[in-house]
Each structure stands twice: as C-alpha cells, then as structure tokens.
Amino acid sequence: MSEYVVELKNATKVFPGVIALNHMQLAVKPGEILGLIGENGAGKSTLIKVLTGVYQADEGEIYVNGEKKEFKNPNDSAAAGIACVYQELNIEKLLSVTDNIFINKWIHKGLLLDYNAMHKKAKEVMLSLGQDVDPTKAAGTFGMGIQQMIEIAKAVLIDAKMIIMDEPTSSLGEKEVEQLMKTCRELKSRGIGIVFVSHKLEELFELCDRVTVIRDGEYIDTRPIDQWDNDSLIRAMVGRTVDNQFPKEFGEKGECFLKVEDLTVGGVLDHVSFEAYGGQILGFSGLVGAGRTETARAIFGADPVDGGKIFIKGKEVHIKSPKQAIDAGIALLTEDRKGSGLVLAESIRTNLILSSLSRHSTGWFLDDGKIEESGQGHINTLRIKTPSIYEIVGQLSGGNQQKVVIGKWLNADTEIYIFDEPTRGIDVGAKVEVYNVMNDLVKRGKCVIMISSEMPEILGMSDRVIVMRGGRVMAEVERGSKNFNQEDLMKAAWGGKLDE
C-alpha cells in the first residue's frame, strides 16, 4: 500500500503555444490537508482538470492508493474516489438540496426514485458537515456557504478518498470561512485527503499540513507547513521577492469627482452619502451583506434606486443604465467577472475593447492597429499569461480573466473607477500589479473607489475608508487618523460607534 492516497507523477500537458504542465508532481497522504499555491497561470487549473479527468495528460501517471489509473473522463475520476469543489460552484439553484446531492446517483425504489431515502440521507450528510437544513428546499434559497457544503456533500456521498477545494473561501464571509475550516478538519479526521488551493497565505498556515508550490507549469517544492514562511512561499511562487505587499503611492487630492446624497434602495440601501475625490483611493469596508456592492451597482445604473442624488464634478446626473454611467465617466469592475464582466466565449482582443469601441475606431470601422497596440500593451503591463491576444477568455485562469476585465476598463479611460473586489482570486504577485494600476490612476488624477473584504488591503491602499453595515454608512475614516486601524474599522462594521 502506497503512503499516498493520490499521486501524480511527471505529468505533462501541452496546448497549442503553451506547455501548461511540465513533468508536474503532486502527492497527497490520507488524512492530510495539502496546500497548493502558485501564480495565476502557474498550471493549477490544468493540474486539477488532469486529476479529475477533464483533461488527459500527454505524459505521466496517476496512482490512487498505489494503483495506476487512467481517467478518460470525470466519471472515471469520481469512481476512483477523487472529487472537486470548484471555485465556481456547480449548483442547480432551482433544484432541491437532495436533487443536487444525488444528481446522477439516484436511489431507486422499483422504477421510481426513492425520495424518502434520499431526503433522509441528504439530511444526514449535511448534518455531518455542520449544516441543519431542510433538504427539500431549493439550493438557491441558501447562501454561498451552505451551497458550498452541498458540493462537499456530493463528495462525501461518493465516499471520496481525496477532495480538491479550488479557492473555496473566495466568496465566503468570516463565519462561513470558519465553518469551512472546521469541515476540512472533520474530513481530515475521517482519513480523507484534501488539496486546498488558495491565494491566501494565512489560510494555508492555519489549515495545511504541507504546502506544494508550482510555477510556470512546473513543480517547485513541497514542505511541511512549519518549514515555510510568508517570504519563502512568495519567493518560491513568483520566482522573486515581493518587497512591499501594498505599494501605496499618493496622488494629489483633486476636486470632488463623485458625490452621493441619500442613495436609497428599498430594503438594501438606507440613505447612503459620501464623496470621492480625484487623486485618491476611497476604500469601502464592511462585512458580507453590508451593501457595498449594492451601492456600486446603484451608482452604475445596474439596479434601480428609490431615492437620492448623484453628482459628478458638481453636476447632478440621472443614471438609469450602465451605458449612461459609462457615458458619464464611470467604470465598474464587477466582482462577478464571469457573470457580468466578460464574454467568456470571445477572445481577449474582443473583451478588451468592449467598453471603448469608439476609441478604437476610425470612422465606421474598427482600427486593428489601435486594437493590437493597446491590447498588447495591457497584456504586457498586467502580465496576462496567454499565447496570444486571440486566445478565448474562457480558456484563461480566473486571475488572468480578472486582469482582462481591468484592461477592458483601462481602455475606456474614464474618470471614476469602481473596483469591486479587484484582487479576489489573484495571487500575491499579481495583486501588486493591480495595486500599481490603481497607483497610476490616482497619480493621473483619476478617482478610484475600491470595495474589498480584505482588511489589510483596505488599510494598505486607501486614502479614506467608508465603513458600511446593513446598507448604511457607519463611519468615514481618514488615513492618518487615530481610527485608521483594523480594530476600529471592524468595530464600525459590527455597528459600534467610533471615538472622535
């Protein structure tokens, strides 16, 4: 019997123009949580797809409990006991919890489905994961945390030997992350191996037994967690040091670009007011459900408002649609890059010009020279890993997709940039590049609004911070003031009043 529940040896996968994996290795012990980390484009997604049978490696072997396996499709991988909870959850929201858990694994009673047995089993599995839910309810009525547990329940149901968790905390709140960590430890105690893919170093140090680092499609190193620290992980991951995690640079505070007065959306936003200035980054902080994204969507015309006023450079505007917002000089980099930020079936070239067709046209026709020049410039500046500007965006890793969204709005050259969770799912090295994009914008006198759930990011990059809770502004804190610290911002986010 092998000491590893799953072992990948010397796996190579080549796509046209790209060596995605080059003699890759991965070994997971039973009852072990193995962290997997690497920059966007390092090969993590391809590695996961090889292990789950979505892709077949051109070279290399996969062993499960020491036995060599060949996965021709995901069913083969599942039958061998390998499951994956993807970052983009595979939940049918209109179907019940039971239907989601048992889909393609139905329990029959004669010719009919035995729903009594399936409801009972679904209830038991969810309880074992710390979730007491009604299995007959539609999965979409529950939050992201419980939907994620439904995905994990699928893995438990097939008696998985190893579960891959791909950026599992990227869309979760603090309490949901705590529950996920608890669940991972419980699965570990049952002898299940877990591959925990994350860009958040603090999660790796809190949860993992060992960490494997990959870079540019190649295996770099695996060590016990106590043999890593932040600096050594970053060095191994990016091949260089990242000397300043938050390279804050200061612009010159300009005029008030955006003024919001008493913005109200029934049941969502309650008389939200604030000002944002050119040459500054205004951070929006708060817990999940605080109303930060809803504020951005209301300003951008993506959601209707019930009351309030919006002023741009002192002039009141009436924005009823995203097109009107763009015409008014506002860009929104949405947190949902796949749902509303990109056209996944189109090329990088097409996506980069979607918000700026007029700037890339000569008369009635698109100017290919302008498109190629600006597109290649953004690919180089943002370090988008792609064989060409014509690569289909849906084929890129999540982090590189995010960079394309940023490039699309940089092409628009607007005045007000709203970044909603701009570094979610992006590795440490790429985060610095995004921060430098923000620095460049404010030094050019642009107005940047950054919504982030990462407190170090808010403190590291903001000139001022708006704290929200329950759709209301709870506090406004200036960099350099006594309240500009994590403790006070969290106090405001929980509804506490700050000392003046």
C-alpha positions as CSV (number, residue, x, y, z in Angstrom):
1,M,0.0,0.0,0.0
2,S,1.3,3.4,-1.0
3,E,1.7,6.1,1.6
4,Y,-0.2,8.4,-0.7
5,V,-3.9,8.3,-1.4
6,V,-3.4,10.0,-4.7
7,E,-0.1,10.6,-6.5
8,L,0.6,12.4,-9.8
9,K,3.9,11.7,-11.4
10,N,5.7,13.5,-14.2
11,A,2.5,14.9,-15.8
12,T,2.9,16.9,-19.0
13,K,0.1,18.7,-20.8
14,V,0.6,20.7,-23.9
15,F,-1.8,23.1,-25.6
16,P,-1.1,25.0,-28.8
17,G,1.6,27.5,-28.0
18,V,1.6,26.7,-24.3
19,I,3.2,24.0,-22.1
20,A,0.6,24.0,-19.3
21,L,2.2,21.3,-17.2
22,N,5.8,20.2,-17.5
23,H,6.6,17.0,-15.6
24,M,4.3,18.0,-12.7
25,Q,4.2,16.2,-9.4
26,L,1.6,16.0,-6.6
27,A,1.3,13.6,-3.7
28,V,-1.5,13.6,-1.1
29,K,-1.5,11.5,2.0
30,P,-4.7,10.1,3.6
31,G,-6.0,12.4,6.3
32,E,-3.7,15.2,5.1
33,I,-4.6,18.8,4.1
34,L,-2.1,19.7,1.3
35,G,-2.0,23.3,0.3
36,L,-1.5,24.1,-3.4
37,I,-0.3,27.5,-4.4
38,G,1.0,29.2,-7.5
39,E,0.6,32.4,-9.5
40,N,-2.3,32.7,-11.9
41,G,-1.3,30.8,-15.0
42,A,1.0,28.6,-13.0
43,G,-0.9,25.5,-14.0
44,K,-3.2,24.9,-11.0
45,S,-6.4,24.7,-13.1
46,T,-4.8,22.3,-15.6
47,L,-3.5,20.2,-12.8
48,I,-6.9,20.0,-11.2
49,K,-8.5,19.1,-14.6
50,V,-6.0,16.3,-15.1
51,L,-6.7,14.8,-11.7
52,T,-10.5,15.0,-12.3
53,G,-10.4,13.5,-15.8
54,V,-11.5,16.7,-17.6
55,Y,-8.1,16.7,-19.4
56,Q,-5.9,13.7,-20.2
57,A,-2.1,14.3,-19.7
58,D,0.1,13.8,-22.7
59,E,2.7,12.1,-20.4
60,G,2.7,10.9,-16.8
61,E,0.8,8.6,-14.4
62,I,-1.9,8.9,-11.7
63,Y,-1.9,6.5,-8.8
64,V,-4.8,6.0,-6.3
65,N,-3.8,4.0,-3.2
66,G,-0.7,2.8,-5.2
67,E,-2.8,1.5,-8.1
68,K,-2.2,3.1,-11.5
69,K,-5.3,4.7,-13.0
70,E,-6.3,6.2,-16.4
71,F,-9.1,8.8,-16.3
72,K,-10.8,9.2,-19.7
73,N,-13.5,11.4,-18.2
74,P,-14.7,12.9,-14.9
75,N,-16.8,9.8,-14.2
76,D,-13.6,7.7,-14.1
77,S,-12.0,10.1,-11.6
78,A,-15.1,10.1,-9.4
79,A,-15.3,6.3,-9.5
80,A,-11.7,6.2,-8.2
81,G,-12.7,8.5,-5.3
82,I,-11.5,11.9,-6.5
83,A,-13.9,14.8,-6.1
84,C,-13.5,18.6,-6.7
85,V,-15.4,21.6,-5.2
86,Y,-14.7,24.2,-7.9
87,Q,-14.4,28.0,-7.2
88,E,-17.5,28.5,-9.5
89,L,-19.9,26.2,-7.7
90,N,-21.8,23.6,-9.8
91,I,-25.1,24.1,-8.1
92,E,-28.6,23.8,-9.8
93,K,-30.2,26.6,-7.8
94,L,-33.8,25.7,-8.7
95,L,-33.4,22.1,-7.7
96,S,-33.6,20.9,-4.1
97,V,-30.7,20.2,-1.8
98,T,-31.4,16.5,-2.2
99,D,-31.6,16.7,-6.0
100,N,-28.2,18.5,-6.1
101,I,-26.5,16.0,-3.8
102,F,-27.9,12.9,-5.6
103,I,-27.9,14.1,-9.2
104,N,-26.8,11.1,-11.3
105,K,-26.5,9.0,-8.2
106,W,-30.2,8.4,-7.6
107,I,-31.7,5.9,-5.1
108,H,-34.5,3.9,-6.7
109,K,-37.4,2.0,-5.3
110,G,-38.6,-0.2,-8.1
111,L,-39.0,2.0,-11.2
112,L,-39.4,5.2,-9.1
113,L,-37.0,7.4,-7.3
114,D,-37.0,6.8,-3.5
115,Y,-37.1,10.4,-2.3
116,N,-37.8,9.5,1.3
117,A,-34.5,7.6,1.4
118,M,-32.6,10.4,-0.4
119,H,-34.1,13.2,1.8
120,K,-33.1,11.2,4.9
121,K,-29.5,10.6,3.6
122,A,-29.1,14.2,2.4
123,K,-30.2,15.4,5.8
124,E,-27.6,13.1,7.5
125,V,-24.8,14.1,5.2
126,M,-25.4,17.8,5.6
127,L,-25.7,17.4,9.4
128,S,-22.3,15.6,9.4
129,L,-20.9,18.8,7.7
130,G,-22.4,21.0,10.5
131,Q,-25.5,22.2,8.5
132,D,-29.0,21.5,9.7
133,V,-31.0,22.4,6.6
134,D,-34.3,21.2,5.0
135,P,-33.2,19.0,2.1
136,T,-36.4,19.6,0.2
137,K,-35.8,23.3,-0.2
138,A,-34.3,24.7,-3.4
139,A,-30.5,25.1,-3.1
140,G,-30.6,28.6,-4.4
141,T,-32.5,29.8,-1.3
142,F,-29.4,29.2,0.7
143,G,-26.2,31.4,0.9
144,M,-22.9,30.6,-0.6
145,G,-21.6,28.9,2.5
146,I,-24.3,26.3,2.5
147,Q,-24.2,25.9,-1.3
148,Q,-20.5,25.1,-0.9
149,M,-21.4,22.5,1.8
150,I,-23.8,20.9,-0.7
151,E,-20.9,20.5,-3.1
152,I,-18.8,18.9,-0.4
153,A,-21.8,16.6,0.5
154,K,-21.6,15.3,-3.1
155,A,-18.0,14.3,-2.5
156,V,-18.9,12.7,0.9
157,L,-21.7,10.7,-0.8
158,I,-19.4,9.1,-3.3
159,D,-17.0,8.1,-0.4
160,A,-14.3,10.3,-1.9
161,K,-10.7,9.4,-0.9
162,M,-9.5,12.9,-1.9
163,I,-11.3,16.2,-2.3
164,I,-9.9,19.1,-4.2
165,M,-11.1,22.5,-2.9
166,D,-10.4,25.2,-5.5
167,E,-10.3,28.7,-3.9
168,P,-13.1,27.6,-1.5
169,T,-13.2,30.8,0.6
170,S,-13.1,33.4,-2.2
171,S,-16.9,34.2,-1.9
172,L,-17.4,33.4,1.8
173,G,-17.9,35.6,4.8
174,E,-15.9,35.3,8.0
175,K,-18.3,32.9,9.8
176,E,-18.7,30.8,6.6
177,V,-14.9,30.5,6.4
178,E,-14.7,29.4,10.0
179,Q,-17.3,26.7,9.2
180,L,-15.4,25.5,6.1
181,M,-12.1,25.3,8.1
182,K,-14.0,23.2,10.7
183,T,-15.4,20.9,8.0
184,C,-12.0,20.4,6.4
185,R,-10.6,19.3,9.8
186,E,-13.5,16.9,10.2
187,L,-12.9,15.4,6.8
188,K,-9.2,15.1,7.6
189,S,-10.1,13.2,10.8
190,R,-12.1,10.7,8.6
191,G,-8.9,9.9,6.7
192,I,-9.9,11.9,3.6
193,G,-7.0,13.7,1.8
194,I,-7.7,17.3,0.9
195,V,-6.0,19.5,-1.7
196,F,-6.6,23.1,-0.6
197,V,-6.0,25.6,-3.4
198,S,-5.7,29.2,-2.1
199,H,-4.0,32.5,-2.7
200,K,-4.5,33.5,0.9
201,L,-1.3,32.7,2.8
202,E,-2.9,33.0,6.2
203,E,-5.3,30.2,5.3
204,L,-2.5,27.9,4.3
205,F,-0.7,28.5,7.6
206,E,-3.9,28.0,9.6
207,L,-5.1,24.8,8.0
208,C,-2.5,22.9,6.0
209,D,-0.1,20.1,6.9
210,R,2.2,20.6,3.9
211,V,2.2,23.0,1.0
212,T,3.2,22.4,-2.6
213,V,4.3,25.3,-4.8
214,I,4.1,25.3,-8.6
215,R,5.3,27.9,-11.1
216,D,5.0,28.2,-14.8
217,G,3.6,24.7,-15.1
218,E,6.4,23.1,-13.2
219,Y,6.7,21.6,-9.7
220,I,8.9,23.7,-7.4
221,D,8.8,22.3,-3.9
222,T,6.7,20.6,-1.2
223,R,7.5,21.2,2.5
224,P,5.8,20.7,5.9
225,I,4.0,24.0,6.8
226,D,6.4,24.8,9.6
227,Q,9.2,24.9,7.1
228,W,7.5,27.8,5.2
229,D,7.0,31.4,6.0
230,N,5.4,34.2,4.0
231,D,8.6,35.3,2.3
232,S,9.8,31.8,1.3
233,L,6.3,30.9,-0.1
234,I,6.2,34.1,-2.1
235,R,9.7,33.6,-3.4
236,A,9.0,30.1,-4.4
237,M,5.7,31.0,-6.0
238,V,6.7,34.1,-8.1
239,G,10.5,33.4,-8.5
240,R,11.3,36.8,-7.0
241,T,10.7,38.7,-3.8
242,V,7.7,41.0,-3.4
243,D,9.2,43.6,-1.2
244,N,6.1,45.6,-0.5
245,Q,2.8,43.8,-0.4
246,F,0.9,47.0,-0.5
247,P,2.9,49.5,-2.6
248,K,0.8,52.5,-1.7
249,E,1.6,55.7,-3.7
250,F,-0.1,59.0,-3.2
251,G,-1.7,61.2,-5.8
252,E,-2.6,64.9,-5.3
253,K,-6.1,65.2,-3.9
254,G,-8.2,66.9,-6.5
255,E,-11.8,68.1,-6.8
256,C,-14.8,66.1,-5.8
257,F,-15.5,63.8,-8.7
258,L,-18.4,61.9,-7.2
259,K,-20.9,63.0,-4.6
260,V,-23.7,60.7,-3.4
261,E,-26.5,62.0,-1.3
262,D,-29.1,59.9,0.5
263,L,-28.9,57.0,-2.1
264,T,-31.8,54.7,-1.2
265,V,-32.9,51.2,-2.4
266,G,-35.8,49.7,-0.5
267,G,-34.6,47.0,1.9
268,V,-31.0,47.3,0.6
269,L,-29.5,50.8,0.9
270,D,-30.6,53.4,3.6
271,H,-29.7,57.0,2.7
272,V,-26.1,56.3,1.7
273,S,-24.0,59.5,1.4
274,F,-20.3,60.0,0.6
275,E,-17.8,62.0,-1.5
276,A,-14.9,60.6,-3.6
277,Y,-12.1,62.8,-4.9
278,G,-9.7,62.7,-7.8
279,G,-6.2,61.6,-6.9
280,Q,-7.4,59.4,-4.1
281,I,-8.4,55.8,-3.4
282,L,-11.7,55.6,-1.4
283,G,-12.0,52.2,0.3
284,F,-15.3,50.6,1.1
285,S,-15.2,48.2,4.0
286,G,-17.8,46.1,5.8
287,L,-19.0,42.6,6.4
288,V,-20.7,40.4,3.8
289,G,-24.2,41.9,3.1
290,A,-23.2,45.4,4.2
291,G,-24.4,46.9,1.0
292,R,-21.0,47.8,-0.6
293,T,-21.6,46.1,-4.0
294,E,-25.2,47.2,-4.0
295,T,-24.0,50.8,-3.6
296,A,-21.7,50.4,-6.6
297,R,-24.4,48.8,-8.8
298,A,-26.9,51.6,-7.9
299,I,-24.4,54.3,-8.9
300,F,-23.6,52.5,-12.1
301,G,-27.2,52.2,-13.1
302,A,-27.2,48.4,-12.9
303,D,-30.0,48.4,-10.2
304,P,-32.9,50.9,-9.9
305,V,-32.9,53.3,-7.0
306,D,-35.8,54.6,-4.9
307,G,-34.3,57.9,-3.9
308,G,-31.2,60.1,-3.6
309,K,-28.9,62.2,-5.8
310,I,-25.6,61.6,-7.6
311,F,-23.3,64.4,-8.7
312,I,-20.3,64.2,-11.0
313,K,-17.9,67.2,-10.7
314,G,-20.7,69.2,-9.1
315,K,-23.4,68.4,-11.7
316,E,-26.3,66.2,-10.8
317,V,-26.7,63.2,-13.1
318,H,-29.6,60.8,-13.5
319,I,-28.1,57.4,-14.4
320,K,-30.6,54.8,-15.3
321,S,-28.3,52.3,-17.1
322,P,-24.7,51.1,-17.3
323,K,-24.4,52.8,-20.7
324,Q,-25.4,56.2,-19.2
325,A,-22.8,55.6,-16.4
326,I,-20.1,54.9,-18.9
327,D,-21.0,58.0,-20.8
328,A,-20.9,59.9,-17.5
329,G,-17.3,58.7,-17.0
330,I,-17.8,55.8,-14.5
331,A,-16.3,52.4,-14.8
332,L,-17.4,49.4,-12.7
333,L,-15.0,46.4,-12.4
334,T,-17.6,43.9,-11.1
335,E,-16.8,41.2,-8.6
336,D,-18.6,38.7,-10.8
337,R,-16.1,38.7,-13.7
338,K,-17.7,35.6,-15.4
339,G,-21.3,36.7,-15.0
340,S,-21.1,40.4,-15.9
341,G,-17.5,41.3,-16.5
342,L,-16.6,39.2,-19.6
343,V,-17.8,37.5,-22.7
344,L,-16.2,34.1,-22.0
345,A,-16.7,32.8,-25.5
346,E,-14.9,35.7,-27.1
347,S,-11.2,36.5,-27.4
348,I,-9.0,38.7,-25.2
349,R,-8.9,41.2,-28.1
350,T,-12.7,41.5,-28.3
351,N,-13.2,41.7,-24.5
352,L,-10.5,44.4,-24.1
353,I,-12.4,46.8,-26.4
354,L,-16.0,46.1,-25.3
355,S,-16.2,49.3,-23.3
356,S,-14.2,51.5,-25.7
357,L,-15.3,50.7,-29.3
358,S,-15.3,54.4,-30.3
359,R,-11.7,54.9,-29.1
360,H,-10.6,52.0,-31.3
361,S,-12.4,53.1,-34.4
362,T,-11.6,55.1,-37.5
363,G,-14.9,56.4,-38.9
364,W,-17.3,53.5,-39.2
365,F,-14.6,50.8,-38.9
366,L,-12.5,49.3,-36.1
367,D,-8.8,50.2,-36.3
368,D,-6.9,46.9,-36.0
369,G,-3.7,48.7,-35.4
370,K,-5.0,50.6,-32.4
371,I,-6.6,47.5,-31.0
372,E,-3.5,45.4,-31.3
373,E,-1.3,48.1,-29.8
374,S,-3.4,48.8,-26.8
375,G,-4.3,45.1,-26.3
376,Q,-0.7,44.0,-26.3
377,G,0.2,46.9,-24.0
378,H,-2.3,45.7,-21.4
379,I,-1.2,42.1,-21.8
380,N,2.4,43.2,-21.0
381,T,1.5,45.7,-18.2
382,L,-0.9,43.3,-16.4
383,R,1.2,40.2,-17.2
384,I,-1.8,38.4,-18.7
385,K,-0.5,34.8,-19.4
386,T,-1.7,33.9,-22.8
387,P,-0.3,32.5,-26.1
388,S,-1.8,35.4,-28.0
389,I,-4.3,38.3,-27.9
390,Y,-6.7,36.0,-29.8
391,E,-7.0,33.4,-27.0
392,I,-10.6,32.7,-25.9
393,V,-11.1,34.3,-22.4
394,G,-12.9,31.3,-21.1
395,Q,-9.7,29.3,-21.5
396,L,-7.7,31.6,-19.2
397,S,-7.3,31.0,-15.5
398,G,-9.5,33.0,-13.1
399,G,-6.8,35.5,-12.2
400,N,-5.9,36.2,-15.8
401,Q,-9.6,36.7,-16.6
402,Q,-9.7,39.3,-13.9
403,K,-6.8,41.1,-15.5
404,V,-8.7,41.2,-18.8
405,V,-11.6,42.9,-17.0
406,I,-9.2,45.5,-15.6
407,G,-7.6,46.0,-19.1
408,K,-11.1,46.5,-20.6
409,W,-11.9,49.4,-18.3
410,L,-8.4,50.9,-18.6
411,N,-9.1,51.1,-22.3
412,A,-12.2,53.2,-21.6
413,D,-10.0,55.9,-19.9
414,T,-12.9,57.1,-17.7
415,E,-12.7,59.5,-14.7
416,I,-14.1,57.3,-11.9
417,Y,-13.1,53.7,-11.4
418,I,-15.0,51.5,-9.1
419,F,-13.0,48.3,-8.3
420,D,-15.3,45.7,-6.6
421,E,-13.1,43.0,-5.0
422,P,-10.3,43.6,-7.6
423,T,-7.8,41.1,-6.2
424,R,-10.2,38.2,-5.4
425,G,-8.7,35.0,-6.8
426,I,-5.4,36.7,-7.8
427,D,-2.0,35.6,-6.5
428,V,0.3,37.8,-4.4
429,G,2.5,38.9,-7.3
430,A,-0.5,39.8,-9.5
431,K,-2.1,41.7,-6.6
432,V,0.9,44.1,-6.6
433,E,0.4,44.7,-10.3
434,V,-3.2,45.6,-9.7
435,Y,-2.3,48.0,-6.9
436,N,0.2,49.6,-9.2
437,V,-2.5,50.1,-11.8
438,M,-4.5,51.9,-9.0
439,N,-1.5,54.0,-8.1
440,D,-1.0,55.0,-11.7
441,L,-4.7,56.0,-12.0
442,V,-4.6,58.3,-8.9
443,K,-1.3,59.8,-9.9
444,R,-3.0,60.8,-13.2
445,G,-5.8,62.5,-11.1
446,K,-8.4,59.8,-11.5
447,C,-10.9,58.9,-8.8
448,V,-10.6,55.3,-7.6
449,I,-13.2,53.5,-5.3
450,M,-12.1,50.1,-4.0
451,I,-14.5,47.7,-2.4
452,S,-12.7,44.9,-0.6
453,S,-13.3,42.3,2.1
454,E,-9.6,42.1,2.8
455,M,-8.8,44.5,5.7
456,P,-5.0,44.6,5.1
457,E,-5.8,45.6,1.5
458,I,-8.2,48.4,2.7
459,L,-5.7,49.7,5.2
460,G,-2.7,49.3,2.8
461,M,-4.2,51.1,-0.3
462,S,-6.9,53.5,0.8
463,D,-6.7,57.3,1.4
464,R,-10.1,57.3,3.1
465,V,-12.4,54.4,4.2
466,I,-16.2,54.3,4.2
467,V,-17.5,51.5,6.6
468,M,-20.9,50.1,5.8
469,R,-23.3,47.8,7.7
470,G,-26.9,46.8,6.8
471,G,-27.0,49.2,3.8
472,R,-25.9,52.2,5.9
473,V,-22.7,54.2,6.2
474,M,-21.4,53.6,9.8
475,A,-18.1,55.6,9.6
476,E,-15.8,57.6,7.4
477,V,-12.1,57.3,8.4
478,E,-9.2,59.3,7.0
479,R,-5.7,57.8,6.6
480,G,-3.5,59.1,9.4
481,S,-6.4,59.5,11.9
482,K,-6.4,57.5,15.2
483,N,-9.3,55.4,13.9
484,F,-7.4,54.2,10.8
485,N,-6.8,50.7,12.1
486,Q,-8.2,47.2,11.8
487,E,-9.8,47.2,15.3
488,D,-11.8,50.4,14.8
489,L,-12.9,49.6,11.3
490,M,-14.2,46.2,12.4
491,K,-15.9,47.9,15.4
492,A,-17.8,50.1,13.0
493,A,-18.6,47.2,10.7
494,W,-20.2,45.5,13.7
495,G,-22.3,48.6,14.4
496,G,-20.1,50.2,17.1
497,K,-19.6,53.9,17.3
498,L,-16.0,55.2,16.9
499,D,-14.5,57.8,19.3
500,E,-13.8,61.1,17.6
